[in-house]
Amino acid sequence: MKLLVDSGSTKADWIAIDDNGKVLFTTQSLGLNPEVLTKEEIITRLNDKFDISQNKDKASHLFFYGAGCGTDRMKIFLSNIFKEYFTNAAISVHEDTYAAVFATTPKNEKAIVCILGTGSNCSYFDGHVLHQKVQSLGYIAMDDCSGNRFGRHLIRAYYFNQMPKHLAESFEKEYDLDADVLKQNFYKEPNPNAYLATFAEFLIKNKDEEICQKFIREEMVAFVECYIMQFENHKEVPVHFIGSIAFYLKDELEAVLNEYGITIGNVLRRPIDGLIEFHIANN
């Protein structure tokens, strides 16, 4: 049994397949970002899902693609946890961009591949190897155009009294905006980046509001100029996207890319289905 996992900071999609590609089960756990979780927290999240914990000894391979796995240190950290947990499985840990590449990019084709979800990322795939110009420093310093960035914008606008009254009232109805609650989640609870990203749904639902349009454009322009334009051939190859932010704001994203002469490629909400096809083809 092979386990294929696509993990962001918020959630992780799991699919188990046999050697013929037949799906044995699917499930979803909380995200397993090693940059923001301890070993104990990761194991707890694995144990919380019955399908995972009950089948851990049956897995022969684990192919994990995850946020926070962009450095060798984090790959080794997570691999060691998985080796202890999935005792009979060969472990393969990749950063989440590889899942995005395998799901969006036809074999041997060149493309720039981006992730816009809870966090953000951008890489160039030359048809064989993945190249990055910017090493991520995480949600505090980077993550332009991500869910957590939009959450930060909304909370700041609300607390600085910059949000229109009708929008602020709607915001209050949907979320607990008490300062103590916010600070508890920012500074004392795990995954503050994922918590911030929960507010992005409000921005998407209200994307036609002027203040939301301002945040969307600012973040998309920053992502294009700071990430995509790092690659000299950004006007020569398609730019593919994975993630809920890209998927639900596709029209706005395409409009900004057009301004820069950049061709938008495939836009998928999640890569897991494409990963099944990839691993069957490369069995």
Buried (B, 14 or more C-beta within 10 A) or exposed (E): BBBBBBBBBBBBBBBBBEEEEEEBBBBEBBBBBBBBBEEEBBBEBBEEBEBBEEBBEEBEBBBBBBBBBBBEEBBEBBBEBBEEBBEEBEBBBBBBBBBBBBBBBEEEBBBBBBBBBBBBBBBBBEEEEBEBEEEBEBBEEBBBBBBBBBBBBBBEBBEEEEBEEEBBEBBEEEBEBEEEEBEEBEEEEBBBBBBBBBBBBBBBEBBEBEBBBEBBBBBBBBBBEBBBBBBEEBEEBBBBBBBBBBBBBBEBBBBBBEEBEBBBBBBBBBBBBBBBEBBBEEE
